[in-house]
Amino acid sequence: MPGPGGEQILAPERQTGPAPPRGKRDNGNGENNGNRNDNGGVDAGRQPKRARITRENLNPPHALTKEKGAGEPPPNTAGAATGSSSYTKAIPGLPPDFADQLGKNGILNPRRSKPPANLGDLAVRLARSRGSPSPPDSEYESYLKATGRAGSTEMTVLVEMAPLLKPYGGDDGYSREFNRPFTAMPKDVGFNNNLPAPQPDFIEGLEKPEYRPFPVDKIPGAVLYRHDPDSLALPHLAGEWKGPGQNLEEARLQSAYGGAALVHGRNQALSAIGTPDPPGHANITTFTTDGTTLNFFAHYAAPAANGTPEYHQYPIASTNLKSSAEEFKKGRRQLRNAQDNARQESYRLRDMMRTYRQAPSMQAPAAAKEHRQDDVGGFLEAFAQPMPFSFDEALADLPLSPIDDEFFAQQIQLAFDKSPSQSPD
């Protein structure tokens, strides 16, 4: 439907099939669909300890496999309470133990979350000026009238806020979904234990075919929807709407859960190519709104004291869309900047995965390679003595990444073959 400025706005109805072709793709990030900005790329960091590696899974990414339960519908605890087996989102009224279960799953509220290491950069990028003209004050006046009625609902807010979102009509591989459950999310992987599938009101990202030749559907949690050839994969932005006067804290809880799902997928993808985000860096953003207040959150994961991941949700900014025309324009700018930032991160991650898939042996950072060489060097010294354990047992003790494990496995195999004894007493 046309927006106030004549721009084409996507209707809020749930999309159930592939979007129609929308012209030549532009991988840009500018208001005029220019080339995307590559500043602020993902840096390689120290890699966390990997799962046990055996001789059978040393050829990534071909050896990447789905976790048990991947692609199966997650348990529907909300349905159990209502007698329904559907993915219906309970609005209003989440399961009464929803907040408590989030905490048990390691999803922290803002009070317990720590600021991301790149919080300053996130705030600057969210607030930066744009190259396009600001909307006229008449758009603000129209918005006040449309959302100020006593009977306004969540759908009213969604429809009237749609013109604030930036359309990417020239990019046929980047699309959005409304209120659709993540049916391809693996069950009980930590953050979603004993919870129904995440189902954000709004989500935007690249479609699965855009990652070719990398087999993105082999990454657990990367692809969102089952049996959908155009499913979104590894999106970086999600949003939650509430009607006027409804509970924004409920929207925050839902965004915490959706944000954790996006962080999980991103971390799985980066782990597969051996290039995790720097510690404490957030690249996932969510927003919540009731048509008046517009809140933005940064999401990332960090290990807890016991080594399990904790998912942080930290506020970046908050704007009152109705306090003045200037604040309304500020909120519109922030929302579109959040979209552009997420789109840029999506394309950057896609390019990293494509590059790794095309030349996996060349992707290990030099510093990480030296560190691993030291680890293996010390490990190999042990083979000067008889070793009462098998090759697979020896290999499993090394924290190897999918990038460099094949090289080091070969070195260990050579040393193991020369060992005086390989049989237990």
N, C-alpha and C positions, 0 to 999 in steps of 0.2 A: 504494500500500500504506500502511497506517496506521503512523505513527511512534509513538515511546514516549508522546508526549503526546496521542495521538489525532488529530494533524493529518495531512492527506492528503499523502503523499510521492509524487512522480513516480518511477515505476520507471525504472531506468537503461537499459532497452532502447532501441535506436536508434529514433527516431521517423521514419517515412517518409511520413506523410500529415498532413493538417490535424488539429489537436487538436479534440476535441469542445467544444461551447460550454460556457463556464464561468461564465455569469452576467453580470451587469452589470459593465462595466468601471469600475475606480476608478483614476484617474490619480495616486493618492497615493503617499506614501513612508513613511507611518507603519506601525507594527506592526499597528495596527487598520484598515489600509487607509484612512487619512484622506487629506486633500488633500496633494499633494506640496509640499515646501518649495522655494521659488524662490530661496533665497539661493545665492550663489556662481555666478551666471550667467556665460555666456561674454561677455567684453568684446570689442569690436572692437579690432583692432590694425593695425599697418602691414602692408599687403598685399604679398606677394611678387610678383616680376615674372611677368606672365602669358604664356601662349603667344601666338603671332602671331594678331591679330584681323583679319578681313577684313569687307568690307561684307556678306557673306552670313551672318555669324553674330552679328548685332547685336541679336537679339531674344530674350534669355534669359527664362525657362528653356526656351522652346520650341526654341531652337537648340542645347541641350545634346545632344551625341551621344556614343555609346559609343566608347571607344578601340578601335583595331584589335585584334581578338582577344577583345573582351569577350564573355562568355557562352560562350566555347569552353573545353573542358577544358584545363587547363594541362599543360605537358610533364611526363611522369612519369619523372624520372630514377631514382627508386627502383625503378620497375618495370623499367627497362632493366637494372638490376643483377641483378634476380631472375628476369627472363624473364616478368614479369607486366605486363599493361597496365591493371590495376585501380588504384583509389585506395587500396588496402590500406595501412594505417599500419604501419610496421615497428617493432613493440614486442615484445621488445627489439631494439635494433640499428638505429639510424638509418643512412642512407648514411654511409660513412666520412668523406666530405668535407663533411658537413652544416654543422658549425660553421665550417669555413673558407669555405664558400659564403655563409653568413650574413654573415660579415665582409666579403666582397667586395661584397655587396649593401648594405652600409652599416648593418647591424644590429649594434649594439654590445653587448658583454657588460657586466655591472654594473661591472667593473673600469674600463672605459673610458667608461662612461656618466656624465653629469653630473646632479646632483640637479635635479629640476624646480623651477621658480620657486615653485610652490605646494605644495612637499613638506610644509611644516608643516601646512597646511590639510588635506592628504590624510591625514596621520597622525592628526590630531585627529578627523576624520570617521570614520576606521576604528575608533578606540578609544572613541567616545562611547557612553554608556550608552543602553539601549533602554527603551521604555515597557512592555515585556512582562516577566513574571517570568522569572527564570533557570531553567534545567532543574534538576531534583533531582539530588543526588549519585548516585543510583542509575543515572541515565542514563550517567554517566561510568564507573561500574563495569561496566555492560553493554557499553559500547564497548570497554573494555580486554579483556574476555573474548572479544568477537567478533573483534577484530583482532589478538589476541596469539597465535593459533595458528601453529605452525611452517609449516603449509601454506597460510597466507592468501595470496590473490592480489590482483592489481589490482582485479578485479571485487568481491572481498570488501570492500576498502577503499571502493570507490565506493558499494556498497550500504549499508554501515554508516555512511558519512558523509552519506548522503542526508538523514537527519533533521536534520542541522545546517543544511541549506539552507532558506531561507525560501520557502514556496510562495506564488504569486500567483494563487490560484484564482479570485479575483473579477475578474481582468483578462483578458478574452478576447482581447486584442490583444498580450499580452506573454507570450512563451513561451520554451522552452529546447530545445536539441538536444544529443545525445550522440554524439561520435565520428563526425561527418558532415563530409565534405570540402567545401571552398568551391568548388563546381563552376562558379560564375558569376564567379569572380575573373579579371580580365583577365590574360593571359600576359605575363611579362617586362616589368613596369612599373617595375623597379628592385629593390625589396625581395624579389621572388620570382623573379628571374632564375635560370634553370636549376635550379629546385626544384619538387617536386610541390606540389599544392594544400595550403594549410594545413588542418589537421583537428584542432581542439582536442577534448579529451575532453568538455568541457562548455562551452556558450556560451548566453547568455541575452540576449534583446533584443526589440524591437518587430517585429511582422510587417509586411511590405511594404504591405498596404492601409492601415495606420495613417497613412501619410504623405500620403495623398490630401488635396487635389488636386495636391500636388507630385509630379512624375514621377520618383520616386526611382530607378526602374530605369534612368534615363538617366545617373545618376551612376556613373562607372566604379568598381567596387569596393565599392559601397554594398550591393547585394543579394548574398546569399551563395550561393544555390542556383538552378541553372537549372531552368526549366520547373516551378517551384513557386509557385503563386499566393499561398501563405501563407509564403513564404520569410522568414527573418529578414533585417532590413536595418539596417545601422549599429548593431550592438550595441556595448556598452561594457565587457563583462566576459567573460573566458574563463578556463578552468581546465584543469590537467593533473594526472592521478592516476598514481601508480606503486604497485606492490605493496610490501609490507614488505621492506626490504633492497635494493630496486632502486635504480637510478641517478637521484637527484634532479637531477643536472646535466643529464641527458638531458631531463627534464621542463622544466628551465629553458630549454634551447635551443628546445624546442617552444613554450613560452610566449612566448619572444622573437619567434619567427616569427609566431605567432598574434596577438600584441599589435601587431606592425608592420602586419599586415594590417588590423586595426581602426583603427589610427592613419591609415593610408593612406585608408581609406574615409571617415573623419570629415573629414580635411583636404580631400578632393575635394569633399565636400558643402559645407563651409564656404567653400571657394574659389568654388563655383558661386553662392553667395548673397552673396559679397563681404564676409564677416565672419570672417576667420581667428581662431584662438585667439591670445591674447597670447603673445609669444615665450617659449618654455620652459615653458609650462603643460601639465600632463598631465591628461587626462580619461579615459584608458583604463587599466583595471586588469586584471591577471591574477593567478592564484594557482597554486601547485604544492604537492603534498602526497604523502607516502607513507603516510599514516595516522597518522604520529607528528609529523613536522614540517610546519607549514603556513606557507608563504611568500607574501608579497604583493609585487607589483611595479607601479610606475607606468611608463607608456609615453608617449612623445611624440617628435616629429621636429623637428630643427633643421638648418639648412643647414651643410654642411661647407665647408671653405676653397674648394673648387672649385665651390660652389653646389649640389651634389647633396644630397638629404636624407640625414641620418643618423638612425637610429631608436634612441633611448635606452631602456634597460630598467634602472630604478633601484629597489632594494629599499625598501619602506616599513616592513614589520614582519615578524617571524617568531615563531611560537608553538609550543611543544611541547605537543601535545594530550594526551599521556599522563603528563606530569610531576606533575600534580595535578588535582583536580576544578576548582579555580579557573582553572587554565590552560586546561582543556578548555572551560569556560564562556567564557573570554576569546576563544578561537579561534572558538567558535560566534558570539559577538557580532561579531567582526571580519568573519567570512564574511558574515553577514547585513547588516552595515553596507555592505560592499563591494557586495552585491547592490542595496541601496537607493540607494546613490550612483550606481551605473551606470544604474539605472532612471530616476532623476531626470535624469541627463544625457541619456538617450535621449529622454525626453519634452521636455526643454528644446530639444534640437536639432530634434526634430520640429516643435515650435511655431514655431521660427525659420524653418524651411523653409516651413511652411504660410503664415505671415505674409508672407514674401517672395513666394510664389507668388500670393497674392491681391492684393498691391499692390507690385509690384517697383520702380516708380519712386519709392517713398517710403522705401526701405530704406537708402539710402546714408547713413552717418553724416556729420554736418555737418563734422567736422574732416577726414575723409578727402576730402570733396567740395572743401573749400577747398584742400587739398594738390593734388588733381588739377587744380583750376582754375588754380593757379599753374603746374603743369607744362604745361598746354595753352596758357595765356597766353603763356608763353615760346616755345612751339613755333609758335604762330600768327604771331609776329613775323617768322619766317623767310619767310612768304608775301608779304612786301613785295617780295621779289626773285623773279625767275624761278626756278621749281623744276623741275629736270630729272628728276623721278621721278613715279610714279603716285600716285593717292589711296591705294590699298591699301598701297603701300610706305611712305607717310608714316604711315598709321594703325598699321602694324605696329611702329613705333618707340616707340609710347606704351605704358606699363604699365597698360593699362586693365582694370578689373574688369568682370565680366558685369553689374554693377548700373549703372555710370555710363557704359559705353562708348557707348551709343546717343546720349546727350546730347552727349558730346564729339565723337563722329563727325559729328554734324550740324554742329557748329561748325567742325570741320576742313573738311568738305565745302563749306560756305559760303565759307570763306577760300580754299580751293583753287580754287573756281570764279572767284574774283576775281583769282587770281594772273596776272601778265603773261604767263607762259608755263608750259606743263605738259609740253612735249615735250623729250626729250633732244636735244642737238646732233648 
